C-alpha cells in the first residue's frame, strides 16, 4: 500500500513539473489537486489508525 501511494505521488509530482507552464496548465492544476487529496487521504488514514489504537488500549 505504501508503494502504491509513493509511486502515485511521484508520478503526480512529475506531471506538475512538466505541465505547469504553457497550454497544459489545466493538467498541472488537476495534478496539484490530486496531490493535495492524496496527502489528505494519508493523513486521515493515519489519524484513523491512531484513534483505533488508543481505543483498543482503553478497552
C-alpha positions in Angstrom: 0.0 0.0 0.0 2.8 2.4 0.8 4.5 1.6 -2.5 1.3 2.5 -4.4 0.9 5.9 -2.7 4.6 6.8 -3.1 4.5 5.8 -6.8 1.3 7.8 -7.4 2.6 10.8 -5.6 5.9 10.7 -7.6 4.1 10.4 -10.9 1.8 13.4 -9.9 4.9 15.5 -8.9 6.5 14.7 -12.3 3.2 15.7 -14.0 3.1 19.0 -12.1 6.8 19.8 -13.0 6.1 19.1 -16.7 2.8 20.8 -17.1 2.7 23.9 -15.0 3.6 26.2 -18.0 2.1 26.6 -21.4 -1.1 25.2 -22.8 -1.1 22.2 -20.4 -1.6 24.4 -17.3 -5.0 22.7 -16.5 -3.3 19.3 -16.3 -0.8 20.7 -13.8 -3.6 22.2 -11.7 -5.5 19.0 -11.6 -2.3 17.2 -10.7 -1.8 19.6 -7.8 -5.4 19.0 -6.6 -4.8 15.2 -6.7 -1.6 15.6 -4.7 -3.5 17.5 -2.0 -6.2 14.9 -2.0 -3.7 12.0 -1.7 -1.9 13.7 1.2 -5.2 14.3 2.9 -6.1 10.6 2.4 -2.8 9.6 4.0 -3.3 11.9 7.0 -6.9 10.7 7.5 -5.8 7.1 7.4 -3.0 7.8 9.9 -5.4 9.5 12.3 -7.9 6.6 12.0 -5.2 4.1 12.9 -4.1 6.2 15.9 -7.7 6.5 17.0 -8.2 2.8 16.7 -5.0 2.0 18.6 -6.0 4.3 21.5 -9.5 2.8 21.7 -8.0 -0.7 21.9 -5.7 0.4 24.7 -8.6 1.8 26.7 -10.6 -1.4 26.4 
